[in-house]
Amino acid sequence: MKRLFGELNGVPIYEYTLKNKRGTEFSALNYGAIVTRIVTENQFGEFQNICLGFHSLDDYLAYSPYFGAFVGRVAGRIRNGSFWLDGKHYDLVKNAGVHQLHGGRPNFSKTVFEVEETANSLIFSYKSPAFQNGYPGEVDVVMRYTLTEEDAWVIEYEADTDQPTLFNPTNHTYFNLSGDVKKSILKNELFVRSHAYACIDEELIPTGELREVFGTAFDFNEAKQIQSAILKGDPQMDLASGGLDHGFVLEHVRNQPDAILVDRDSGRGIKMETDAPAVVIYTGNTLTGDYTVFGDKIRPFSGITFETQSLPDAIHHPHFGDIVLRPGTPFYSKTIFRFFVNKARN
Ligand code: G6D
């Protein structure tokens, strides 16, 4: 099912909606593969949208801090917007001071995709031209969102290149499980199966140090309220405007979630599972500006992202893992967000 959402340089922008038998709805645009709404039930049987977004395309064009967006070719910051690969030096488009953020400009979040609809999936495809934003290789990208009958949102990324290049995509949906943008995510309980995170500098770029979480505010191996971590404090959080904006190395236990987020008031929760080596968790620390989200003023901590990926700036830190995409070895990665609700007892 689709409806016209707006028009961009004469190109129609559609909002596609998937719905399952439980009544859960999931909508996304052919622009940026942006997830505009995820409507799920709370413990009282009310269906509400649990992600940040806008009602109009104009707002996405003017304000969006990557709301719901497909991010690529490379998520996060690349120091000095340049890198060496196979003995060659590449200069990238710099869109964060002298650095590159989320693939440069225009990146996937600002791209119009071909979309194919199936009964429970939306399949987005795009051919990213060689040297787009400075990256070598023409890359064929196919990304699929599926909404299952069991309330799982599945993201599958596939890519193929004709030249060695970098590829490390993610999705930038900000969840607010309360269904009410006025409520912050600070009281949400967070579990992350991670023993170490990537330290950042004052420009939010990984320094290369992987620091153990034990005994620090970054230890979410037992679920705790996000605000308790922030109150405990850590100089690393100060660098990120008083919250999380860090890559966590995931431990991955078979058939177990990598992260869990719970909002006790609404009864809603999410279990996140991924095959990606890491997740950048951003608690919306710098969500400010002169705009509204579904009618409410944007505020810090009004959403939280789970940006599954290899650690940011991996190309400059060999121990962060390999994000080089080579011809003949296609990229595949899968992330699942399982939505659940703990119903109120009568
Ligand atoms: C990402 O890590 C970054 C943040 O620093 C940035 O502000 C946001 O995207 C827009 O999560």
Residues whose N, C-alpha, C, O or C-beta is under 5 A from the ligand:
A	BS01	G6D	P65 Y66 D245 Y282
